[in-house]
Amino acid sequence: MMTFDTIIRGALVLDGTGADAFPADVALIGGRIAAVGALGDARADTVVDAAGRYLSPGFIDVHRHADAAALEPGFGEAELAQGLTTVVNGNCGLSLAPVFGAYADESALYLSPIVGDLPPALRFETLGAYLDAAERAAPRLNHGMLIGMGTLRTCVTGFENGDLDGGALRELHRLLERALADGALGVSLGLGYAPECFYSAEGLVRALEPLRGGDIPVAVHMRQEGEGVVDALREMLSVARTLRIPLEISHLKAIGKKQWRRSVPEMLRLIDEARGDGMDVTCDAHIYTAGSTQLIHVLPPEYQRGGLTALTAALHDAAVRRAMRERMETGADFENITHLVGFENVRVTSLRQPEDQPFERLTLTEIAARQGKDVYDALFDLLAAEHCTPAMIDSISDEADIEDILRAPYATVISDGTYPAAGLPHPRVYGTYARLLERFVRERGVLTLPEAVHRVTLHAAERFGLKNKGRVAVGADADLCLFDLGRVHEPGTFAEPRQLAQGMDMVWVNGALAFADGAATGAAAGKTLRGGR
């Protein structure tokens, strides 16, 4: 009679395929699932009574920004508490690696509101060096990376305007090929951010040329998510069709009330149409009506030429400020967030200067009132004083739109969790997957439990080539969650986000018990996941 490492007895198994739960015992040995079924008198070193609870594959977040956080000792408890066993970082074109060369300092400063501070020890010249460091960090959960095309372009030309050609384009392609050979799971774009916002559609095709006709997924933060979001989707569908590449639309949404209940249905129609034509296109969504990114993205993108140092200097120039204000008051050719949602819906976080920290968590409207300033002057002064590094939480989306996206069978759920160098994170860092189960499954019934589990397990794993992940099946990696749906709860709020999700009784990573009794066990069984070309 075989003796297993662990037997989980009497669970209601959700196998990740979207099929209904079924009762079974699940046995683990050597980090893999060894048996699923009625195991009778089989023996194990550890036996878990799972009667009345669900056992699912570990959840997979394919869009996170924990690039630097993943290297820190003890990283992972907030993730494990909500059932995450695998995260994919390097999204929105903003991967931590590679960062080197003449523009390294400027690039590190630009990335810090998203991935955290990048001291010299965290500036890796290749993605392979970063992944090696991630392995040495003894991770508690599995970790993979996309290669950010924005980071690559910054290494080549900094924050200069226009398309790349000649030697610059060849160097970009060389760096891209190196990152893919080093183990990137895919490629990410941040067309709403500098420097990628400076590409034309034709220039973007040339930049992505090494991917033509291949199977490497490209995840894109589109050029606009407000008034121009539908056209931005059309642009990316055209690029993907030209290059014949798999396309993932990152955090699909429509910013601003004028777009709510209009743009998302049209975009879902366009995606359905493209899929019907044989295109490999999918999408994902974060499930909060508020987002989070760098505060500089309320400004017109052309002012980011030259990087944050140049922008900080420009904010001290009265003529530039007047021109910037005029653009923000009327402009519709960029993602004009304050025009779309109002200054009262942009909350500032991650302030570093002691004199500014009393304004943390306040909206731009509230900060202006406290200072007795015009709201544009308050914004420009704050950015200049903070060297353009603050982050923001902005109320932008409609929950009915979110529900429509969740119902699309090709959509997955992401956190888009960012790890700013200072201040408060968005609660989605701690609560996204508890929120999915609590709000959108148990309370609102937008998805059934098998549907929701499928979207964040097997569907996510297959999209980014995560072999042996996302399934409860013999031979699969033993990444598992044991939970009672009725007890899953997201306690975090925007005011107090750092609260662990509740309801995950046990979480295993590669067969090791990583979370139990409301806390991480300290097991460091996570692996660095590498793709292959």
C-alpha positions in Angstrom: 0.0 0.0 0.0 1.4 3.4 -1.0 2.0 6.0 1.7 1.4 9.6 0.6 2.8 12.8 2.1 -0.7 14.2 2.5 -4.3 13.0 2.0 -7.1 15.6 2.0 -10.2 13.5 2.7 -13.8 14.1 1.8 -13.4 17.4 0.0 -15.8 18.9 -2.5 -13.4 19.1 -5.4 -13.5 21.9 -7.9 -11.0 20.7 -10.5 -10.4 24.0 -12.3 -12.2 23.0 -15.6 -15.4 24.7 -14.7 -17.1 21.4 -13.9 -19.4 21.0 -10.9 -17.8 20.1 -7.6 -17.5 16.4 -6.8 -16.7 14.5 -3.5 -13.2 13.0 -3.5 -10.0 12.4 -1.5 -6.9 14.0 -2.9 -3.4 12.6 -2.2 -0.1 14.5 -2.5 3.4 13.2 -2.9 6.6 15.0 -3.8 4.9 18.3 -4.6 2.4 16.8 -7.1 -1.1 15.4 -6.9 -0.8 11.6 -6.8 -4.4 10.4 -6.7 -7.9 11.8 -6.8 -10.9 9.6 -5.8 -12.0 7.3 -3.1 -8.7 6.4 -1.4 -10.2 4.2 1.3 -7.5 2.9 3.7 -4.6 4.7 2.0 -2.1 6.1 4.5 -0.3 9.4 4.7 2.0 11.3 6.9 -0.6 14.0 7.2 -4.4 13.5 6.9 -6.7 16.5 6.6 -10.5 16.2 7.2 -12.0 18.4 4.5 -15.6 17.3 4.9 -18.1 20.1 3.8 -15.4 22.3 2.3 -14.2 23.0 -1.2 -10.8 22.0 -2.5 -9.7 23.9 -5.6 -6.5 24.6 -7.5 -4.5 27.5 -6.1 -5.5 30.8 -7.6 -3.4 32.5 -10.3 -3.0 36.3 -10.6 -1.7 37.0 -14.1 -1.5 40.7 -13.5 0.4 41.9 -10.5 3.2 44.4 -9.9 5.1 42.7 -7.1 8.3 42.7 -9.1 10.4 44.1 -6.2 8.1 42.9 -3.4 8.6 39.3 -4.4 12.3 39.6 -3.5 11.6 40.7 0.1 11.9 38.3 3.0 8.4 37.0 4.0 6.6 38.2 0.9 3.4 36.3 0.2 1.2 36.2 3.3 -1.3 38.7 1.8 -1.4 36.7 -1.4 -1.7 33.2 0.3 -4.5 34.5 2.6 -6.8 35.0 -0.5 -5.8 31.7 -2.1 -3.1 32.9 -4.5 -0.4 30.3 -5.1 1.0 31.8 -8.4 1.5 35.5 -9.5 2.7 36.9 -12.8 4.5 40.3 -12.5 6.1 42.6 -15.1 2.8 43.9 -16.4 1.8 47.2 -18.2 5.2 47.5 -19.9 6.7 48.2 -16.5 8.9 45.2 -15.6 11.5 45.7 -12.9 14.2 44.2 -15.2 16.2 45.0 -17.1 17.2 48.3 -15.7 20.7 49.5 -16.7 22.7 52.0 -18.7 22.4 55.8 -19.1 18.7 55.9 -18.2 18.8 53.5 -15.2 18.3 56.2 -12.5 15.4 57.8 -14.4 13.8 54.4 -15.1 14.0 53.3 -11.4 12.4 56.6 -10.3 9.6 56.1 -12.8 8.9 52.5 -11.8 8.9 53.2 -8.0 5.3 54.2 -7.5 4.2 50.9 -9.1 6.8 48.2 -8.1 8.5 50.0 -5.2 12.0 51.6 -4.7 14.8 50.1 -6.8 18.1 50.5 -5.0 21.2 49.5 -7.0 21.0 45.9 -5.6 17.6 45.5 -7.4 18.7 46.8 -10.7 19.2 43.8 -12.8 20.8 44.0 -16.3 18.9 41.0 -17.6 15.6 39.3 -16.8 17.5 36.1 -16.2 19.5 37.8 -13.4 16.2 39.0 -11.8 14.7 35.5 -12.1 17.8 34.0 -10.5 17.5 36.4 -7.6 13.8 35.5 -7.2 14.8 31.8 -6.9 17.3 32.7 -4.2 14.7 34.6 -2.3 13.1 31.4 -1.1 9.6 32.4 -2.3 6.4 31.3 -0.5 4.5 31.2 -3.8 5.2 30.6 -7.4 6.3 33.7 -9.4 6.7 34.4 -13.1 7.5 37.5 -15.2 6.4 39.2 -18.3 8.9 41.4 -20.1 7.8 45.0 -20.1 8.4 46.6 -23.5 8.3 50.1 -21.8 11.2 49.1 -19.6 13.1 47.8 -22.6 12.5 50.9 -24.6 13.7 53.0 -21.7 17.0 51.1 -21.6 17.5 52.0 -25.3 16.3 55.6 -25.6 15.0 56.8 -22.3 11.8 58.8 -22.4 12.2 60.2 -25.9 9.3 60.9 -28.3 8.5 59.1 -31.5 9.0 55.6 -33.1 12.2 53.7 -33.0 14.2 52.9 -36.1 17.7 51.9 -37.1 20.1 50.9 -34.4 17.6 51.7 -31.6 15.1 49.3 -33.0 17.7 46.6 -33.5 18.8 47.0 -29.9 15.2 46.8 -28.6 14.7 43.6 -30.6 18.0 42.2 -29.1 16.8 42.9 -25.6 13.4 41.4 -26.3 14.9 38.2 -27.6 17.2 38.0 -24.6 14.4 38.4 -22.2 12.3 35.7 -23.9 15.3 33.4 -23.9 15.8 34.1 -20.2 12.3 32.9 -19.4 9.7 35.6 -19.8 6.2 34.1 -19.8 5.0 36.7 -22.3 5.3 40.4 -23.2 3.5 43.4 -21.7 2.8 46.8 -23.1 1.8 50.0 -21.4 0.6 52.2 -24.2 -1.0 54.6 -21.7 2.4 55.3 -20.1 5.7 56.9 -21.2 7.6 56.0 -23.2 5.3 53.6 -25.0 2.6 56.2 -25.4 5.0 57.8 -28.0 4.6 54.9 -30.5 2.4 55.1 -33.5 0.5 52.0 -34.4 3.0 51.3 -37.2 5.9 51.9 -34.9 4.4 49.5 -32.4 4.2 46.8 -35.0 7.8 47.3 -35.8 8.8 47.1 -32.2 7.0 43.8 -31.8 8.2 42.3 -35.0 10.2 39.5 -33.4 6.9 38.0 -32.1 5.3 37.7 -35.5 3.4 34.5 -36.1 4.4 33.1 -32.7 2.6 31.9 -29.6 4.0 34.3 -27.0 1.1 36.2 -25.4 1.1 40.0 -25.4 -0.7 41.7 -22.5 -1.6 45.3 -23.2 -2.6 48.3 -21.1 -4.2 50.1 -24.0 -3.5 53.6 -25.2 -6.7 54.9 -23.7 -9.4 53.6 -21.3 -11.7 56.7 -21.3 -13.3 58.4 -24.2 -11.0 56.8 -26.8 -11.1 53.3 -25.3 -13.0 51.6 -28.1 -10.7 53.0 -30.7 -7.8 51.9 -28.6 -9.1 48.4 -28.7 -9.5 48.5 -32.4 -5.9 49.6 -32.7 -4.7 46.6 -30.7 -6.8 44.2 -32.5 -5.3 45.5 -35.8 -1.8 45.2 -34.4 -2.4 41.6 -33.2 -4.1 40.7 -36.5 -1.1 42.1 -38.5 1.4 40.2 -36.4 -0.7 37.1 -35.8 0.0 37.1 -32.1 -2.1 36.1 -29.0 -3.5 39.2 -27.3 -4.6 39.7 -23.7 -6.4 43.0 -23.1 -5.3 44.0 -19.6 -7.8 45.3 -17.0 -10.6 46.0 -19.6 -12.7 48.9 -18.5 -14.3 52.2 -19.4 -13.3 55.3 -17.4 -15.9 58.0 -16.7 -19.6 58.1 -16.4 -20.1 59.1 -20.1 -18.6 55.8 -21.1 -20.4 53.5 -18.6 -22.7 51.0 -20.1 -21.7 52.1 -23.6 -18.0 51.3 -24.2 -17.7 47.9 -22.5 -20.6 46.3 -24.4 -19.1 47.5 -27.6 -15.6 46.2 -26.7 -17.0 42.8 -25.7 -18.8 42.7 -29.1 -15.5 43.6 -30.9 -13.6 40.8 -29.0 -16.3 38.3 -29.7 -16.2 39.3 -33.4 -12.4 38.9 -33.5 -12.5 35.6 -31.8 -15.1 34.5 -34.3 -12.7 35.4 -37.0 -10.1 33.1 -35.5 -8.0 35.6 -33.5 -6.6 34.5 -30.2 -7.8 37.4 -28.0 -8.8 37.3 -24.3 -9.2 39.9 -21.6 -9.0 40.3 -17.8 -10.5 42.7 -15.3 -9.9 43.9 -11.8 -13.1 43.9 -9.8 -13.1 47.3 -8.0 -14.6 50.5 -9.3 -11.4 52.4 -8.3 -8.0 51.9 -9.9 -4.5 52.9 -8.8 -1.4 54.1 -10.7 1.1 57.0 -10.8 -0.5 60.4 -10.2 1.4 61.8 -13.1 -1.0 60.0 -15.4 -3.6 62.7 -14.9 -1.3 64.9 -17.0 -1.1 65.0 -20.8 1.4 62.3 -21.8 3.6 64.6 -23.9 4.9 66.2 -20.8 6.5 62.9 -19.8 9.1 63.3 -22.5 12.5 63.3 -20.9 11.3 61.5 -17.7 10.4 62.6 -14.3 13.3 64.9 -13.8 12.4 67.0 -16.8 8.7 66.9 -15.8 9.5 68.1 -12.3 11.4 71.0 -13.8 8.6 71.8 -16.2 6.1 72.0 -13.3 8.0 75.0 -11.9 7.5 76.9 -15.2 4.5 79.2 -15.2 4.0 79.0 -19.0 4.2 75.2 -19.0 1.6 75.0 -16.2 -0.8 77.3 -18.1 -0.5 75.1 -21.2 -0.9 71.9 -19.2 -4.0 73.3 -17.6 -5.5 74.2 -20.9 -5.0 70.7 -22.2 -6.4 69.1 -19.1 -9.5 71.4 -19.1 -10.5 70.3 -22.7 -8.4 67.5 -24.0 -10.0 64.3 -25.3 -7.1 62.9 -27.2 -5.5 61.3 -24.1 -6.7 59.6 -21.0 -7.7 62.9 -19.3 -8.7 61.4 -15.9 -9.5 64.5 -14.0 -11.7 65.6 -16.9 -13.4 62.2 -17.0 -14.0 61.6 -13.3 -13.3 64.9 -11.5 -10.6 66.0 -9.1 -12.9 64.8 -6.3 -12.5 61.2 -7.4 -8.7 61.2 -7.4 -7.2 60.3 -4.0 -3.4 60.8 -3.5 -1.3 58.1 -1.9 2.5 57.4 -1.4 3.7 60.9 -0.4 7.3 60.9 0.8 7.9 64.5 2.0 7.0 64.9 5.7 5.3 68.3 5.0 3.1 66.6 2.4 2.1 63.5 4.3 -0.9 65.1 6.0 -2.5 65.2 2.5 -2.2 61.4 2.1 -5.5 59.7 1.5 -7.2 63.0 0.6 -8.7 63.8 -2.8 -7.2 66.5 -5.0 -10.2 68.7 -4.3 -9.7 68.2 -0.5 -6.0 69.1 -0.7 -6.7 72.2 -2.7 -9.3 73.3 -0.1 -7.0 72.7 2.8 -4.2 74.8 1.1 -6.6 77.5 -0.1 -5.4 76.9 -3.7 -6.8 76.4 -7.1 -7.0 72.7 -7.7 -4.7 72.7 -10.7 -2.1 74.7 -8.7 -2.4 72.3 -5.8 -1.9 69.3 -8.1 1.1 70.8 -9.9 2.7 72.0 -6.7 2.3 68.6 -5.0 3.8 66.8 -8.0 6.8 69.2 -8.2 7.5 68.9 -4.4 7.3 65.1 -4.6 9.5 64.9 -7.7 6.5 63.3 -9.6 6.5 60.1 -7.6 3.1 60.0 -5.8 0.5 57.3 -6.6 -3.2 57.7 -6.7 -6.4 55.8 -6.2 -9.0 57.0 -8.7 -12.8 56.1 -8.8 -13.3 55.4 -12.4 -15.4 52.4 -13.3 -19.0 51.1 -13.2 -19.7 47.8 -11.4 -22.3 46.7 -14.0 -19.6 47.0 -16.6 -17.3 44.8 -14.4 -20.1 42.2 -14.1 -20.5 42.1 -17.9 -16.8 41.5 -18.3 -16.8 38.8 -15.7 -19.5 36.9 -17.6 -17.4 36.8 -20.8 -16.1 33.2 -20.9 -12.7 34.3 -22.1 -12.1 36.8 -19.2 -10.0 36.2 -16.1 -9.8 38.1 -12.8 -6.7 40.0 -11.9 -5.6 42.2 -8.9 -3.5 44.7 -10.8 -2.0 45.1 -7.3 0.8 47.7 -7.0 3.4 48.0 -4.3 4.2 51.7 -4.0 7.4 52.7 -2.2 5.4 54.7 0.5 1.9 55.2 1.7 -1.2 53.0 1.4 -1.7 50.3 -1.1 -5.0 49.7 -2.9 -7.1 47.1 -1.0 -7.0 44.8 -4.1 -3.5 43.8 -3.1 -5.0 42.0 -0.1 -8.5 41.2 -1.1 -9.2 40.6 -4.8 -9.8 36.9 -4.8 -11.8 36.9 -1.5 -13.9 39.7 -3.1 -14.5 37.6 -6.2 -15.9 34.7 -4.2 -17.7 36.8 -1.6 -19.3 39.6 -3.7 -19.5 38.2 -7.3 -20.2 34.6 -6.5 -21.9 34.3 -3.1 -23.8 37.6 -2.9 -24.5 38.6 -6.4 -24.4 35.4 -8.4 -22.6 36.9 -11.3 -20.6 33.7 -11.7 -21.1 30.2 -10.3 -18.4 29.0 -8.0 -17.1 26.5 -10.6 -17.0 29.3 -13.2 -15.1 31.7 -10.9 -12.6 29.1 -9.9 -12.0 28.1 -13.6 -11.3 31.7 -14.6 -8.5 32.1 -11.9 -7.0 28.7 -12.3 -6.9 26.6 -15.4 -8.0 29.4 -17.7 -5.3 31.7 -16.4 -2.6 28.9 -16.4 -3.3 28.0 -20.0 -3.2 31.6 -21.2 0.4 32.1 -20.0 1.7 28.6 -20.5 1.9 27.6 -16.9 2.2 23.9 -17.3 0.9 21.6 -14.5 -0.8 24.6 -12.8 -4.5 25.4 -12.4 -6.0 21.8 -12.1 -6.8 19.2 -9.5 -5.7 16.2 -11.5 -3.1 13.4 -11.2 0.3 14.7 -12.1 -0.6 18.4 -11.6 1.4 20.5 -9.2 -0.1 20.4 -5.7 -1.1 24.1 -5.5 -4.4 23.9 -3.6 -6.9 25.9 -1.6 -9.3 24.5 1.0 -12.1 26.8 2.0 -15.7 27.2 3.1 -17.4 29.6 0.7 -19.7 30.9 3.4 -16.8 32.2 5.5 -14.7 33.9 2.7 -14.6 37.6 3.4 -12.6 40.7 2.3 -12.2 42.9 5.4 -9.9 45.5 3.9 -11.1 49.0 3.0 -9.6 52.0 1.2 -8.9 53.6 4.6 -7.5 50.4 6.1 -6.3 48.2 3.3 -3.7 46.1 5.0 -6.0 43.4 6.3 -5.6 39.7 5.4 -8.5 38.1 3.5 -10.5 35.6 5.5 -11.9 32.2 4.8 -8.9 30.2 3.3 -8.5 27.4 5.8 -5.4 25.9 4.2 -3.3 26.7 1.1 -0.7 24.3 -0.3 2.1 25.4 -2.7 3.8 22.6 -4.5 2.6 20.2 -1.9 3.8 22.2 1.2 1.3 23.6 3.6 1.9 27.4 3.1 -1.0 28.9 4.9 -3.1 27.6 7.8 -4.9 28.9 10.9 -5.0 32.5 9.5 -1.3 32.9 8.9 1.5 31.9 6.6 3.4 28.8 7.9 6.8 30.0 6.7 7.1 27.2 4.1 9.1 28.4 1.1 8.1 25.9 -1.6 7.3 28.4 -4.3 9.1 28.2 -7.6 10.3 30.7 -10.2 8.4 29.9 -13.4 10.2 30.4 -16.7 8.8 30.3 -20.2 10.6 28.8 -23.2 10.7 29.9 -26.8 
